[in-house]
Amino acid sequence: MSAGSPRGFHVHGAVVEVNGREVVRGLDLHLTPGDVVAMAAPSSIDTSSVLAALAGQRPLAGGTRTLDGGP
């Protein structure tokens, strides 16, 4: 990691689609080591797919995610 690069997990303008339907749009998230987060959503939202997209296990339909300044 180079000096001055942001440490942690950063998501900017994320768009997540599940079965062709947009379920998240414009998500910005900034987490640093030690942060704890909770996610709440209506039952019609596939939260597992949203978390998988944030983790890089499925593609984002838009936006970016970085970990410690890298892809």
Backbone as JSON, one array per atom type, in Angstrom:
{
  "sequence": "MSAGSPRGFHVHGAVVEVNGREVVRGLDLHLTPGDVVAMAAPSSIDTSSVLAALAGQRPLAGGTRTLDGGP",
  "N": [[0.86, -1.16, 0.0], [0.64, 2.15, -0.89], [1.96, 5.25, 0.41], [-0.44, 7.42, 1.77], [-2.6, 6.28, 0.45], [-6.04, 5.3, 0.71], [-6.98, 3.54, 3.6], [-8.75, 0.57, 4.19], [-12.11, -0.53, 3.33], [-13.88, 0.57, 0.59], [-16.76, 1.77, -1.02], [-18.24, 3.22, -3.81], [-20.96, 4.81, -5.17], [-22.34, 2.4, -5.74], [-24.21, 0.05, -7.64], [-26.51, -2.5, -7.56], [-27.81, -5.31, -9.11], [-30.35, -7.76, -9.19], [-31.46, -10.55, -10.73], [-32.01, -8.99, -13.0], [-33.27, -6.8, -11.9], [-32.95, -3.69, -10.37], [-31.73, -3.38, -7.17], [-30.24, -1.99, -5.37], [-29.02, 1.29, -5.42], [-26.6, 3.75, -5.94], [-25.02, 3.42, -3.61], [-22.84, 4.38, -1.07], [-20.09, 3.57, 0.88], [-17.89, 3.44, 3.57], [-15.5, 1.79, 5.2], [-13.34, 1.08, 7.9], [-10.62, -0.79, 9.37], [-11.86, -2.71, 12.05], [-14.38, -1.59, 12.13], [-17.88, -2.17, 12.53], [-20.79, -3.34, 10.97], [-24.29, -3.32, 10.18], [-26.91, -4.72, 8.21], [-30.03, -3.93, 7.02], [-33.04, -4.67, 5.37], [-35.98, -4.69, 3.26], [-37.95, -7.7, 2.96], [-38.2, -8.32, 0.3], [-35.83, -7.78, -0.91], [-32.87, -9.26, -1.99], [-30.68, -9.82, 0.19], [-28.38, -11.4, 0.5], [-27.33, -11.52, -2.09], [-26.72, -8.83, -2.47], [-24.72, -8.44, -0.53], [-22.86, -10.28, -1.55], [-22.2, -9.01, -3.95], [-21.0, -6.67, -2.98], [-18.8, -7.83, -1.77], [-17.4, -8.7, -3.95], [-17.96, -11.11, -5.12], [-19.89, -11.28, -6.98], [-20.67, -9.36, -9.89], [-20.76, -5.73, -9.73], [-23.37, -3.67, -10.92], [-22.85, -1.11, -11.38], [-20.72, 1.6, -10.29], [-17.95, 1.58, -7.89], [-15.64, -0.46, -6.01], [-13.17, -0.66, -3.53], [-10.31, -2.0, -1.86], [-8.18, -1.16, 0.61], [-7.17, 0.82, -1.1], [-6.72, -0.48, -3.54], [-8.0, -2.47, -6.35]],
  "CA": [[0.0, 0.0, 0.0], [1.46, 3.35, -0.98], [1.65, 6.28, 1.41], [-1.55, 8.28, 1.41], [-3.76, 5.59, -0.11], [-7.05, 5.1, 1.76], [-6.99, 2.22, 4.21], [-10.09, 0.05, 4.46], [-12.98, -0.95, 2.24], [-14.63, 1.74, 0.14], [-17.7, 1.56, -2.11], [-18.71, 4.52, -4.29], [-22.0, 4.76, -6.19], [-22.63, 1.01, -6.11], [-25.52, -0.36, -8.14], [-26.6, -3.95, -7.51], [-29.0, -5.85, -9.76], [-30.65, -9.16, -8.92], [-32.41, -11.03, -11.74], [-32.36, -7.88, -13.89], [-33.95, -5.74, -11.16], [-32.06, -2.89, -9.54], [-32.16, -3.43, -5.77], [-29.45, -0.97, -4.67], [-28.49, 2.29, -6.35], [-25.91, 4.89, -5.34], [-24.52, 3.12, -2.27], [-21.49, 4.79, -0.67], [-19.77, 2.91, 2.14], [-16.47, 3.59, 3.91], [-15.23, 1.01, 6.4], [-11.94, 0.94, 8.27], [-10.45, -1.96, 10.24], [-12.52, -2.64, 13.34], [-15.77, -1.16, 11.98], [-18.93, -3.2, 12.53], [-21.95, -2.81, 10.24], [-25.47, -4.17, 10.07], [-27.68, -4.42, 7.01], [-31.46, -4.23, 7.14], [-33.72, -4.42, 4.1], [-37.26, -5.4, 3.14], [-37.8, -9.1, 2.58], [-38.17, -8.44, -1.17], [-34.45, -7.55, -1.35], [-32.0, -10.42, -1.79], [-29.52, -9.26, 0.88], [-27.21, -12.23, 0.23], [-26.77, -11.09, -3.37], [-26.14, -7.5, -2.27], [-23.45, -8.65, 0.18], [-21.94, -10.94, -2.48], [-21.72, -7.98, -4.89], [-20.06, -5.81, -2.26], [-17.59, -8.62, -1.5], [-16.72, -9.03, -5.2], [-18.31, -12.45, -5.57], [-20.74, -11.08, -8.17], [-20.32, -8.01, -10.38], [-21.61, -4.57, -9.52], [-23.93, -3.14, -12.17], [-22.3, 0.24, -11.49], [-19.96, 2.03, -9.13], [-16.63, 0.97, -7.65], [-15.29, -0.91, -4.67], [-11.73, -0.81, -3.38], [-9.83, -2.47, -0.57], [-6.87, -0.56, 0.87], [-6.73, 1.61, -2.24], [-6.61, -1.27, -4.77], [-9.28, -3.02, -6.83]],
  "C": [[0.9, 1.22, 0.0], [1.03, 4.36, 0.08], [0.5, 7.14, 0.91], [-2.74, 7.58, 0.78], [-4.74, 5.25, 1.01], [-7.03, 3.67, 2.28], [-8.42, 1.8, 4.48], [-10.82, -0.34, 3.19], [-13.88, 0.23, 1.88], [-15.5, 1.37, -1.06], [-18.24, 2.93, -2.5], [-19.75, 4.32, -5.4], [-22.4, 3.38, -6.64], [-24.08, 0.84, -6.58], [-25.49, -1.89, -8.16], [-27.91, -4.36, -8.17], [-29.12, -7.33, -9.42], [-31.75, -9.56, -9.9], [-32.92, -9.88, -12.61], [-33.08, -6.73, -13.21], [-32.96, -5.01, -10.27], [-32.57, -2.88, -8.1], [-31.38, -2.45, -4.89], [-28.92, -0.02, -5.72], [-27.83, 3.41, -5.54], [-25.37, 4.66, -3.94], [-23.08, 3.6, -2.1], [-21.25, 4.21, 0.71], [-18.27, 3.05, 2.37], [-16.24, 2.89, 5.24], [-13.73, 0.96, 6.65], [-11.82, -0.25, 9.21], [-11.09, -1.73, 11.61], [-13.96, -2.17, 13.28], [-16.7, -2.36, 11.98], [-20.15, -2.58, 11.87], [-23.08, -3.82, 10.29], [-26.22, -3.76, 8.82], [-29.12, -4.84, 7.25], [-32.13, -3.84, 5.83], [-35.06, -5.14, 4.11], [-37.03, -6.83, 2.65], [-37.75, -9.3, 1.07], [-36.76, -8.23, -1.73], [-33.62, -8.78, -1.01], [-30.7, -9.93, -1.15], [-28.25, -10.08, 0.66], [-26.54, -11.82, -1.07], [-26.13, -9.71, -3.26], [-24.79, -7.65, -1.58], [-22.42, -9.32, -0.72], [-21.38, -9.93, -3.48], [-20.72, -7.05, -4.2], [-18.74, -6.52, -2.0], [-16.83, -8.99, -2.77], [-17.02, -10.41, -5.72], [-19.32, -12.44, -6.71], [-20.5, -9.64, -8.61], [-21.3, -6.93, -9.91], [-22.15, -4.14, -10.87], [-23.44, -1.71, -12.4], [-21.54, 0.58, -10.23], [-18.64, 1.3, -8.99], [-16.53, 0.49, -6.21], [-13.77, -1.09, -4.62], [-11.41, -1.3, -1.97], [-8.4, -1.96, -0.4], [-6.3, 0.14, -0.35], [-6.61, 0.86, -3.56], [-7.96, -1.81, -5.18], [-9.8, -4.17, -5.97]]
}
